[in-house]
Amino acid sequence: MFAPICLVKGKELDNVKEDFRTAQRVEQYRISDAALYLPEGLRWNYIPLSAVTSAEESFRVISAGHCVPVREKRPEIDLSTEAGTVHLQLEKQESMLKILEILQKQS
């Protein structure tokens, strides 16, 4: 298995492979007590939770249809880190609450 790549330079985890194996799955992401893992093709990137400075609820609007427009709100989390802002797009409100709960425990 390839080692996940840290997106925040200088905050790399020592035991990242073991931490990744123990991380719980939340939709397409994985989260542990130490890091949030983001898929990128066949590889994974991660953000150490210690590098997250703030996490805010957000949403995105999906528009579809031309004759009868349909708009749907989907949950999203905006994470501010030392390396910039990361947007986590989710399908379910419960998933957003679960990730926010874990992030709040680390604060």
PyMOL CGO cylinders between C-alpha atoms (Angstrom):
from pymol import cmd
from pymol.cgo import CYLINDER

trace = [
    CYLINDER, 0.00, 0.00, 0.00, 1.21, 3.50, -0.83, 0.3, 1, 1, 1, 1, 1, 1,
    CYLINDER, 1.21, 3.50, -0.83, 1.58, 5.91, 2.08, 0.3, 1, 1, 1, 1, 1, 1,
    CYLINDER, 1.58, 5.91, 2.08, -0.98, 8.75, 2.03, 0.3, 1, 1, 1, 1, 1, 1,
    CYLINDER, -0.98, 8.75, 2.03, 0.50, 12.17, 1.24, 0.3, 1, 1, 1, 1, 1, 1,
    CYLINDER, 0.50, 12.17, 1.24, 0.22, 15.02, 3.76, 0.3, 1, 1, 1, 1, 1, 1,
    CYLINDER, 0.22, 15.02, 3.76, -1.30, 18.22, 2.34, 0.3, 1, 1, 1, 1, 1, 1,
    CYLINDER, -1.30, 18.22, 2.34, 0.12, 20.40, 5.14, 0.3, 1, 1, 1, 1, 1, 1,
    CYLINDER, 0.12, 20.40, 5.14, 3.92, 20.48, 4.97, 0.3, 1, 1, 1, 1, 1, 1,
    CYLINDER, 3.92, 20.48, 4.97, 5.69, 19.99, 8.29, 0.3, 1, 1, 1, 1, 1, 1,
    CYLINDER, 5.69, 19.99, 8.29, 2.70, 18.24, 9.94, 0.3, 1, 1, 1, 1, 1, 1,
    CYLINDER, 2.70, 18.24, 9.94, 3.29, 14.69, 8.66, 0.3, 1, 1, 1, 1, 1, 1,
    CYLINDER, 3.29, 14.69, 8.66, 2.19, 11.80, 10.90, 0.3, 1, 1, 1, 1, 1, 1,
    CYLINDER, 2.19, 11.80, 10.90, 4.75, 9.19, 11.92, 0.3, 1, 1, 1, 1, 1, 1,
    CYLINDER, 4.75, 9.19, 11.92, 2.44, 6.17, 11.67, 0.3, 1, 1, 1, 1, 1, 1,
    CYLINDER, 2.44, 6.17, 11.67, 0.23, 7.28, 8.79, 0.3, 1, 1, 1, 1, 1, 1,
    CYLINDER, 0.23, 7.28, 8.79, -0.27, 3.80, 7.26, 0.3, 1, 1, 1, 1, 1, 1,
    CYLINDER, -0.27, 3.80, 7.26, -1.50, 2.33, 10.56, 0.3, 1, 1, 1, 1, 1, 1,
    CYLINDER, -1.50, 2.33, 10.56, -3.68, 5.37, 11.24, 0.3, 1, 1, 1, 1, 1, 1,
    CYLINDER, -3.68, 5.37, 11.24, -5.24, 5.05, 7.77, 0.3, 1, 1, 1, 1, 1, 1,
    CYLINDER, -5.24, 5.05, 7.77, -6.11, 1.39, 8.42, 0.3, 1, 1, 1, 1, 1, 1,
    CYLINDER, -6.11, 1.39, 8.42, -7.93, 2.31, 11.65, 0.3, 1, 1, 1, 1, 1, 1,
    CYLINDER, -7.93, 2.31, 11.65, -9.78, 5.32, 10.18, 0.3, 1, 1, 1, 1, 1, 1,
    CYLINDER, -9.78, 5.32, 10.18, -13.55, 5.06, 9.86, 0.3, 1, 1, 1, 1, 1, 1,
    CYLINDER, -13.55, 5.06, 9.86, -15.24, 5.60, 6.53, 0.3, 1, 1, 1, 1, 1, 1,
    CYLINDER, -15.24, 5.60, 6.53, -17.60, 8.55, 6.10, 0.3, 1, 1, 1, 1, 1, 1,
    CYLINDER, -17.60, 8.55, 6.10, -18.90, 8.54, 2.52, 0.3, 1, 1, 1, 1, 1, 1,
    CYLINDER, -18.90, 8.54, 2.52, -15.82, 8.84, 0.24, 0.3, 1, 1, 1, 1, 1, 1,
    CYLINDER, -15.82, 8.84, 0.24, -13.59, 10.15, 3.05, 0.3, 1, 1, 1, 1, 1, 1,
    CYLINDER, -13.59, 10.15, 3.05, -11.90, 8.44, 6.00, 0.3, 1, 1, 1, 1, 1, 1,
    CYLINDER, -11.90, 8.44, 6.00, -11.34, 10.04, 9.37, 0.3, 1, 1, 1, 1, 1, 1,
    CYLINDER, -11.34, 10.04, 9.37, -9.42, 8.99, 12.45, 0.3, 1, 1, 1, 1, 1, 1,
    CYLINDER, -9.42, 8.99, 12.45, -8.51, 10.73, 15.68, 0.3, 1, 1, 1, 1, 1, 1,
    CYLINDER, -8.51, 10.73, 15.68, -5.37, 12.03, 13.99, 0.3, 1, 1, 1, 1, 1, 1,
    CYLINDER, -5.37, 12.03, 13.99, -6.22, 12.81, 10.35, 0.3, 1, 1, 1, 1, 1, 1,
    CYLINDER, -6.22, 12.81, 10.35, -8.82, 13.28, 7.63, 0.3, 1, 1, 1, 1, 1, 1,
    CYLINDER, -8.82, 13.28, 7.63, -8.08, 11.25, 4.49, 0.3, 1, 1, 1, 1, 1, 1,
    CYLINDER, -8.08, 11.25, 4.49, -9.13, 12.48, 1.05, 0.3, 1, 1, 1, 1, 1, 1,
    CYLINDER, -9.13, 12.48, 1.05, -9.23, 10.21, -2.01, 0.3, 1, 1, 1, 1, 1, 1,
    CYLINDER, -9.23, 10.21, -2.01, -7.34, 11.25, -5.13, 0.3, 1, 1, 1, 1, 1, 1,
    CYLINDER, -7.34, 11.25, -5.13, -7.62, 8.65, -7.85, 0.3, 1, 1, 1, 1, 1, 1,
    CYLINDER, -7.62, 8.65, -7.85, -6.04, 5.45, -6.55, 0.3, 1, 1, 1, 1, 1, 1,
    CYLINDER, -6.04, 5.45, -6.55, -4.08, 7.28, -3.84, 0.3, 1, 1, 1, 1, 1, 1,
    CYLINDER, -4.08, 7.28, -3.84, -4.99, 9.10, -0.65, 0.3, 1, 1, 1, 1, 1, 1,
    CYLINDER, -4.99, 9.10, -0.65, -4.01, 12.50, 0.72, 0.3, 1, 1, 1, 1, 1, 1,
    CYLINDER, -4.01, 12.50, 0.72, -4.50, 13.54, 4.31, 0.3, 1, 1, 1, 1, 1, 1,
    CYLINDER, -4.50, 13.54, 4.31, -4.87, 16.57, 6.53, 0.3, 1, 1, 1, 1, 1, 1,
    CYLINDER, -4.87, 16.57, 6.53, -3.72, 16.14, 10.14, 0.3, 1, 1, 1, 1, 1, 1,
    CYLINDER, -3.72, 16.14, 10.14, -6.53, 17.25, 12.45, 0.3, 1, 1, 1, 1, 1, 1,
    CYLINDER, -6.53, 17.25, 12.45, -3.99, 19.31, 14.39, 0.3, 1, 1, 1, 1, 1, 1,
    CYLINDER, -3.99, 19.31, 14.39, -3.55, 21.46, 11.26, 0.3, 1, 1, 1, 1, 1, 1,
    CYLINDER, -3.55, 21.46, 11.26, -7.27, 22.32, 10.99, 0.3, 1, 1, 1, 1, 1, 1,
    CYLINDER, -7.27, 22.32, 10.99, -7.81, 25.85, 12.31, 0.3, 1, 1, 1, 1, 1, 1,
    CYLINDER, -7.81, 25.85, 12.31, -11.58, 25.99, 11.71, 0.3, 1, 1, 1, 1, 1, 1,
    CYLINDER, -11.58, 25.99, 11.71, -14.42, 23.91, 10.28, 0.3, 1, 1, 1, 1, 1, 1,
    CYLINDER, -14.42, 23.91, 10.28, -17.66, 25.49, 9.12, 0.3, 1, 1, 1, 1, 1, 1,
    CYLINDER, -17.66, 25.49, 9.12, -20.90, 24.05, 7.82, 0.3, 1, 1, 1, 1, 1, 1,
    CYLINDER, -20.90, 24.05, 7.82, -21.70, 25.07, 4.29, 0.3, 1, 1, 1, 1, 1, 1,
    CYLINDER, -21.70, 25.07, 4.29, -23.77, 23.83, 1.38, 0.3, 1, 1, 1, 1, 1, 1,
    CYLINDER, -23.77, 23.83, 1.38, -23.71, 23.69, -2.36, 0.3, 1, 1, 1, 1, 1, 1,
    CYLINDER, -23.71, 23.69, -2.36, -26.67, 23.97, -4.69, 0.3, 1, 1, 1, 1, 1, 1,
    CYLINDER, -26.67, 23.97, -4.69, -27.02, 21.48, -7.50, 0.3, 1, 1, 1, 1, 1, 1,
    CYLINDER, -27.02, 21.48, -7.50, -29.10, 22.65, -10.45, 0.3, 1, 1, 1, 1, 1, 1,
    CYLINDER, -29.10, 22.65, -10.45, -30.48, 20.30, -13.06, 0.3, 1, 1, 1, 1, 1, 1,
    CYLINDER, -30.48, 20.30, -13.06, -33.05, 20.28, -15.81, 0.3, 1, 1, 1, 1, 1, 1,
    CYLINDER, -33.05, 20.28, -15.81, -33.81, 22.84, -18.46, 0.3, 1, 1, 1, 1, 1, 1,
    CYLINDER, -33.81, 22.84, -18.46, -37.59, 22.74, -18.84, 0.3, 1, 1, 1, 1, 1, 1,
    CYLINDER, -37.59, 22.74, -18.84, -38.30, 22.22, -15.17, 0.3, 1, 1, 1, 1, 1, 1,
    CYLINDER, -38.30, 22.22, -15.17, -35.37, 23.45, -13.12, 0.3, 1, 1, 1, 1, 1, 1,
    CYLINDER, -35.37, 23.45, -13.12, -34.52, 21.44, -10.03, 0.3, 1, 1, 1, 1, 1, 1,
    CYLINDER, -34.52, 21.44, -10.03, -32.38, 22.80, -7.22, 0.3, 1, 1, 1, 1, 1, 1,
    CYLINDER, -32.38, 22.80, -7.22, -31.07, 20.65, -4.41, 0.3, 1, 1, 1, 1, 1, 1,
    CYLINDER, -31.07, 20.65, -4.41, -28.98, 21.67, -1.41, 0.3, 1, 1, 1, 1, 1, 1,
    CYLINDER, -28.98, 21.67, -1.41, -26.16, 19.32, -0.43, 0.3, 1, 1, 1, 1, 1, 1,
    CYLINDER, -26.16, 19.32, -0.43, -24.06, 19.56, 2.75, 0.3, 1, 1, 1, 1, 1, 1,
    CYLINDER, -24.06, 19.56, 2.75, -20.46, 20.68, 2.60, 0.3, 1, 1, 1, 1, 1, 1,
    CYLINDER, -20.46, 20.68, 2.60, -17.72, 21.43, 5.14, 0.3, 1, 1, 1, 1, 1, 1,
    CYLINDER, -17.72, 21.43, 5.14, -15.18, 24.19, 4.64, 0.3, 1, 1, 1, 1, 1, 1,
    CYLINDER, -15.18, 24.19, 4.64, -11.95, 23.35, 6.48, 0.3, 1, 1, 1, 1, 1, 1,
    CYLINDER, -11.95, 23.35, 6.48, -9.40, 26.10, 7.02, 0.3, 1, 1, 1, 1, 1, 1,
    CYLINDER, -9.40, 26.10, 7.02, -5.84, 24.85, 7.40, 0.3, 1, 1, 1, 1, 1, 1,
    CYLINDER, -5.84, 24.85, 7.40, -2.37, 26.33, 7.34, 0.3, 1, 1, 1, 1, 1, 1,
    CYLINDER, -2.37, 26.33, 7.34, -2.16, 25.25, 3.68, 0.3, 1, 1, 1, 1, 1, 1,
    CYLINDER, -2.16, 25.25, 3.68, -5.47, 26.88, 2.64, 0.3, 1, 1, 1, 1, 1, 1,
    CYLINDER, -5.47, 26.88, 2.64, -9.15, 25.99, 2.50, 0.3, 1, 1, 1, 1, 1, 1,
    CYLINDER, -9.15, 25.99, 2.50, -10.44, 22.50, 1.68, 0.3, 1, 1, 1, 1, 1, 1,
    CYLINDER, -10.44, 22.50, 1.68, -14.07, 21.83, 0.73, 0.3, 1, 1, 1, 1, 1, 1,
    CYLINDER, -14.07, 21.83, 0.73, -15.56, 18.46, 1.68, 0.3, 1, 1, 1, 1, 1, 1,
    CYLINDER, -15.56, 18.46, 1.68, -18.58, 17.71, -0.48, 0.3, 1, 1, 1, 1, 1, 1,
    CYLINDER, -18.58, 17.71, -0.48, -21.00, 15.28, 1.13, 0.3, 1, 1, 1, 1, 1, 1,
    CYLINDER, -21.00, 15.28, 1.13, -24.30, 13.65, 0.25, 0.3, 1, 1, 1, 1, 1, 1,
    CYLINDER, -24.30, 13.65, 0.25, -25.91, 13.31, 3.70, 0.3, 1, 1, 1, 1, 1, 1,
    CYLINDER, -25.91, 13.31, 3.70, -26.42, 15.74, 6.56, 0.3, 1, 1, 1, 1, 1, 1,
    CYLINDER, -26.42, 15.74, 6.56, -25.57, 12.93, 9.04, 0.3, 1, 1, 1, 1, 1, 1,
    CYLINDER, -25.57, 12.93, 9.04, -22.14, 12.53, 7.45, 0.3, 1, 1, 1, 1, 1, 1,
    CYLINDER, -22.14, 12.53, 7.45, -21.42, 16.23, 7.87, 0.3, 1, 1, 1, 1, 1, 1,
    CYLINDER, -21.42, 16.23, 7.87, -22.45, 16.11, 11.53, 0.3, 1, 1, 1, 1, 1, 1,
    CYLINDER, -22.45, 16.11, 11.53, -20.28, 13.04, 12.15, 0.3, 1, 1, 1, 1, 1, 1,
    CYLINDER, -20.28, 13.04, 12.15, -17.17, 14.69, 10.69, 0.3, 1, 1, 1, 1, 1, 1,
    CYLINDER, -17.17, 14.69, 10.69, -17.83, 17.94, 12.58, 0.3, 1, 1, 1, 1, 1, 1,
    CYLINDER, -17.83, 17.94, 12.58, -18.26, 15.99, 15.83, 0.3, 1, 1, 1, 1, 1, 1,
    CYLINDER, -18.26, 15.99, 15.83, -14.86, 14.30, 15.42, 0.3, 1, 1, 1, 1, 1, 1,
    CYLINDER, -14.86, 14.30, 15.42, -13.23, 17.61, 14.54, 0.3, 1, 1, 1, 1, 1, 1,
    CYLINDER, -13.23, 17.61, 14.54, -14.71, 19.28, 17.62, 0.3, 1, 1, 1, 1, 1, 1,
    CYLINDER, -14.71, 19.28, 17.62, -13.31, 16.52, 19.87, 0.3, 1, 1, 1, 1, 1, 1,
    CYLINDER, -13.31, 16.52, 19.87, -9.84, 17.38, 18.60, 0.3, 1, 1, 1, 1, 1, 1,
    CYLINDER, -9.84, 17.38, 18.60, -10.19, 21.11, 19.36, 0.3, 1, 1, 1, 1, 1, 1,
]
cmd.load_cgo(trace, "trace")
